[in-house]
Amino acid sequence: MAGRRDYYAVLGVSRDASPDDIKKAFRALAMRYHPDRNPDDVDADRRFREAVEAYETLSEPDQRQRYDRLGPLYRPDGKPPSPEDLKAAVSEALAGLFLKRRPEDPGEDLRYTLNVTLEEVAHGGERMVTLERRIGCKRCKGTGAEPEGRKTCDSCEGSGEVPGRRLFRSSCPRCDGMGFITITRCKRCDGAGRHDDKESLKLRIPRGVATGQKLRIRGRGNEARGGGRPGDLLVLISVADHALFRRRGTDLFCEAPLLWTEAVLGSTLKVPTLEGVTTIRIPPGTTSGKVFRLAGRGLPAMKGGRRGDLHIKTRVEVPEKLPAAQRSLIEKLAGSLGIDAHPLRAAYEEELEERSG
């Protein structure tokens, strides 16, 4: 029974309507909402099925009498009402005593993906974007009809409601609660009451924002047709990959190539930051994989603004091809150093000897 509408209201006739009035009303609705005439309109299909169900009941004298007697407890299959039907009927009746006018449907929410750079995440900023949204038609004021192209609905006499059972009223199915029938559709919106429009909007990029976060901008979605509140704009953040940095929360990670001579002798090394370039000191004997931490040079948190750290990981780069003269020099150097200059290698070879012995 849940969601079943008043059959008289569906056909737009009074409760004392004659069989001819019922047949006439059904034919008009069938012509208007037939699926063959509205192949892509889901709502029209629903209205057509409701009209068929109402007509099949009210056109049969015995069925109509039974429907008038049972009211909301009537079932087309002839079965007695279930406990759920009884509970729903009581709830509906109590709710109807305090029923207020249904607020207008709001406009739809819009979604927009905003691609930002890591630098914008660090410092925040603003971005001008162009959006396409649906706005209310000013020519017809959202009604969908030309100013002189509508007439008062005969079924509800312009009220938008029709009498229901006893104390209750429901929206007029003939005019969809509008109170008028459209004769000539609006030339600007083609009867939709809204039309597409492009709008430039300045979006704020919060500091510390991350991929997947949504920013809600109230009232910047589609406008409603009937004067309801507009929808919202949901901005989905997507942070672009960076050529040098990887992100983990508010911390940044960067791998810096280090010449093997710099690793052996020590040096100063230029490293990137989100603000530019800085220099760190590389002590002699630095190994590949050594991490240097620059406190407070990462990304800010969205709440509080405290910045994370920047982690620089060294990767010792060994030349792949050497001229014969340079190779000879390195061989002489390697021979002069001996195993004592490489404690890790010495310990490794000692372990191998014990395993082979």
C-alpha positions in Angstrom: 0.0 0.0 0.0 3.0 2.3 0.6 3.0 5.1 -1.9 -0.4 4.3 -3.4 -2.2 7.4 -4.5 -5.9 8.3 -4.4 -7.4 6.9 -7.7 -9.8 9.8 -8.0 -6.9 12.3 -7.7 -4.9 10.3 -10.2 -7.6 10.7 -12.8 -8.4 14.2 -11.8 -12.1 13.6 -11.2 -14.5 14.0 -8.2 -15.6 11.1 -6.1 -19.1 11.3 -7.6 -17.9 11.3 -11.2 -19.9 9.4 -13.7 -18.5 6.4 -15.6 -18.3 8.6 -18.7 -16.3 11.2 -16.8 -13.9 8.6 -15.6 -13.4 7.1 -19.1 -12.9 10.6 -20.6 -10.3 11.5 -17.9 -8.5 8.3 -18.4 -8.3 8.7 -22.2 -6.9 12.2 -21.8 -4.2 11.0 -19.4 -3.4 7.9 -21.5 -2.9 10.2 -24.6 -0.6 12.5 -22.6 1.5 10.0 -20.8 1.6 6.9 -23.1 5.1 5.4 -23.2 5.1 5.5 -27.0 4.8 9.3 -26.9 7.3 9.7 -24.1 10.0 7.0 -24.7 12.7 8.7 -22.5 10.4 10.0 -19.7 10.5 7.7 -16.7 8.0 9.9 -14.9 5.5 9.7 -17.7 5.7 5.9 -17.7 4.9 5.9 -13.9 2.0 8.3 -14.4 0.6 6.1 -17.2 0.7 3.0 -15.1 -1.0 4.8 -12.2 -3.8 6.0 -14.6 -4.3 2.4 -15.9 -4.5 1.1 -12.3 -7.0 3.8 -11.3 -9.2 3.3 -14.3 -9.3 -0.5 -14.0 -10.6 -0.1 -10.5 -13.0 2.9 -10.9 -14.5 1.6 -14.2 -15.8 -1.6 -12.6 -18.8 -0.8 -10.4 -18.1 -3.6 -7.9 -14.4 -2.7 -7.7 -15.2 0.9 -7.3 -17.7 0.2 -4.5 -15.1 -1.9 -2.7 -12.5 0.8 -3.2 -14.8 3.5 -1.8 -15.5 1.3 1.2 -11.9 0.3 2.0 -10.2 3.5 1.0 -6.4 3.3 1.6 -6.7 -0.4 2.6 -7.9 -1.4 -0.9 -5.7 -3.8 -2.8 -6.1 -4.4 -6.5 -5.4 -8.1 -6.1 -8.5 -8.5 -3.9 -6.5 -9.8 -0.9 -7.4 -8.5 2.6 -5.1 -5.8 4.0 -2.0 -7.0 5.8 -0.8 -5.8 9.2 1.7 -3.7 7.4 -1.0 -2.1 5.4 -3.0 -1.3 8.5 0.0 0.2 10.2 0.9 2.3 7.2 -2.7 3.6 6.9 -2.8 4.7 10.5 0.6 6.4 10.1 -0.5 8.2 6.9 -3.7 9.4 8.5 -1.9 10.8 11.6 0.7 12.4 9.4 -2.0 14.0 7.2 -3.5 15.8 10.3 -0.3 17.8 10.6 0.6 17.9 6.9 2.2 21.1 5.7 2.8 22.2 2.1 5.7 20.3 0.7 8.7 22.5 0.1 9.8 22.9 -3.5 12.3 20.4 -4.7 15.9 21.8 -4.6 18.2 22.1 -7.6 20.6 19.3 -8.3 24.2 19.3 -6.9 27.0 19.7 -9.4 30.4 18.1 -9.3 33.7 19.6 -10.6 37.2 18.1 -10.4 39.8 20.7 -9.7 43.4 19.8 -10.5 45.9 21.5 -8.4 49.7 21.5 -8.1 51.7 20.6 -5.0 52.9 24.2 -4.8 49.2 25.3 -4.6 48.7 22.8 -1.8 51.6 24.4 0.1 50.6 28.0 -0.3 46.9 27.9 -1.1 45.5 30.1 -3.7 42.5 30.9 -6.0 41.5 29.7 -9.4 39.0 31.1 -11.9 37.0 28.3 -13.5 34.1 28.3 -16.0 31.1 26.1 -15.0 28.0 25.1 -16.9 24.9 25.1 -14.6 21.2 25.3 -15.0 19.5 28.5 -14.0 15.9 29.5 -13.7 14.4 31.0 -16.9 13.7 34.7 -16.5 11.4 34.8 -19.5 8.8 32.4 -18.0 9.9 32.8 -14.4 10.5 29.1 -14.1 7.0 28.0 -15.2 8.0 26.7 -18.6 5.2 28.5 -20.3 5.0 31.7 -22.4 3.5 34.6 -20.4 0.3 34.3 -22.4 0.6 30.6 -23.0 -1.1 29.0 -20.0 -4.5 28.6 -18.6 -6.0 27.8 -15.2 -6.3 24.1 -14.5 -9.9 22.9 -14.7 -9.4 20.0 -12.3 -8.1 22.0 -9.3 -9.4 25.5 -10.4 -5.9 26.9 -10.0 -5.2 25.7 -6.5 -2.8 23.0 -7.4 -4.6 20.5 -5.1 -7.6 18.2 -5.3 -9.8 16.9 -2.5 -8.8 13.5 -1.1 -10.5 11.4 1.4 -12.1 13.2 4.3 -9.6 15.8 5.6 -6.8 15.1 3.2 -5.8 16.8 -0.1 -3.2 15.9 -2.7 -1.4 17.5 -5.5 -3.4 17.8 -8.7 -2.2 15.1 -11.1 -3.4 17.0 -14.2 -1.3 20.1 -13.6 1.4 18.5 -11.3 0.4 20.9 -8.5 1.2 24.0 -10.6 -2.4 25.3 -10.9 -2.2 25.9 -14.6 -1.9 24.0 -17.9 0.8 25.0 -20.4 -0.6 25.8 -23.8 2.5 27.4 -25.4 6.0 26.4 -24.1 8.5 29.1 -23.3 10.7 29.9 -26.3 13.8 30.4 -24.2 13.8 27.2 -22.1 11.5 25.1 -24.3 9.2 24.4 -21.4 11.8 23.2 -19.0 11.7 26.3 -16.7 15.5 26.3 -16.7 18.3 26.5 -19.3 22.0 26.0 -19.4 24.3 28.9 -18.7 28.0 29.3 -18.3 29.3 31.1 -15.2 32.8 32.1 -14.1 33.6 31.3 -10.5 36.6 31.9 -8.3 37.4 28.8 -6.3 39.6 29.0 -3.2 42.3 26.3 -2.8 42.8 25.7 1.0 46.4 25.1 2.2 47.2 21.4 2.9 44.3 20.0 0.8 44.7 16.5 -0.5 43.5 14.3 -3.4 40.0 13.0 -2.8 38.8 15.8 -0.5 35.6 17.5 -1.4 34.8 21.2 -1.0 31.1 22.2 -0.8 30.1 25.6 -2.1 26.5 26.3 -1.1 24.1 27.5 -3.7 26.4 27.1 -6.7 24.7 24.0 -8.2 21.7 24.0 -10.5 18.9 26.3 -9.7 15.5 24.7 -8.9 12.6 25.1 -11.4 9.9 25.9 -8.9 11.6 28.4 -6.7 13.3 25.9 -4.3 16.8 26.4 -3.1 19.6 25.9 -5.6 21.9 22.8 -5.3 25.5 22.9 -4.1 28.7 22.7 -6.0 31.0 19.8 -4.9 34.6 20.4 -5.8 36.7 17.3 -5.9 40.4 17.9 -5.4 43.0 16.1 -7.5 46.6 16.9 -6.7 48.9 16.4 -9.7 52.0 14.2 -9.4 55.2 16.2 -8.9 58.4 15.6 -10.8 60.6 15.6 -7.7 58.4 15.1 -4.6 56.3 12.3 -3.2 53.8 13.1 -0.5 52.9 11.2 2.7 50.5 13.3 4.7 52.2 16.6 5.4 55.7 15.2 4.8 57.5 15.3 1.5 60.1 12.9 0.2 62.7 13.5 -2.5 65.6 11.4 -3.9 68.7 13.3 -4.7 71.5 11.8 -6.8 75.0 12.0 -5.2 78.3 11.7 -7.1 80.4 8.9 -5.7 83.3 11.4 -5.2 80.9 13.7 -3.2 79.9 10.7 -1.1 83.5 9.8 -0.4 85.0 13.3 0.2 81.9 15.1 1.4 80.4 18.2 -0.3 77.5 20.6 -0.4 74.4 19.6 -2.4 71.7 21.7 -3.8 68.2 20.2 -3.1 64.7 21.4 -4.1 62.0 22.8 -1.8 58.5 24.0 -2.5 59.9 27.6 -2.2 62.9 27.1 -4.5 66.3 25.6 -3.9 68.4 25.3 -0.7 71.8 23.7 0.1 72.6 20.9 2.6 76.0 19.6 3.8 77.0 16.1 2.8 79.6 14.7 5.3 82.4 12.5 4.1 81.6 8.8 3.8 77.9 9.3 3.1 76.3 6.1 1.9 73.5 5.6 -0.6 70.1 5.7 1.1 71.1 8.2 3.8 68.2 10.5 4.7 68.5 14.2 5.6 65.5 15.8 7.2 64.6 19.4 6.7 62.2 20.3 9.5 59.2 22.4 8.6 59.8 22.3 4.9 57.0 20.0 4.0 53.3 20.7 3.5 51.0 22.5 6.0 48.1 20.8 7.7 44.6 22.0 6.8 43.9 22.5 10.5 46.4 24.4 12.5 48.7 25.1 9.6 51.7 23.2 11.1 54.1 22.1 8.4 55.5 18.7 7.9 59.2 17.9 7.1 61.1 17.4 3.9 63.1 14.2 3.7 66.0 14.1 1.2 67.3 10.6 0.5 70.7 10.3 -1.2 71.4 7.9 -4.0 75.1 7.5 -4.9 75.5 7.5 -8.6 78.3 5.4 -10.1 79.6 6.3 -13.6 78.7 3.5 -16.1 81.3 4.3 -18.7 84.9 5.6 -18.2 87.7 6.4 -20.6 90.7 4.1 -20.2 92.8 6.8 -18.5 90.2 7.4 -15.8 89.6 3.7 -15.3 93.3 3.2 -14.7 93.4 5.9 -12.1 90.5 4.4 -10.2 92.1 0.9 -10.3 95.2 2.4 -8.8 93.1 4.1 -6.1 91.2 0.9 -5.3 94.5 -1.0 -5.0 95.9 1.5 -2.6 92.9 1.6 -0.3 92.6 -2.0 0.6 89.9 -3.8 2.4 90.3 -1.8 5.7 88.7 1.3 4.0 85.5 -0.7 3.5 84.4 -2.0 6.9 81.0 -3.3 5.7 82.7 -5.3 2.9 85.3 -6.6 5.3 82.6 -7.9 7.7 80.7 -9.4 4.8 83.7 -11.4 3.5 84.6 -12.5 7.0 81.1 -14.0 7.4 81.5 -15.8 4.0 84.7 -17.3 5.1 83.1 -18.7 8.3 80.3 -20.2 6.3 82.7 -21.8 3.7 85.1 -23.1 6.4 
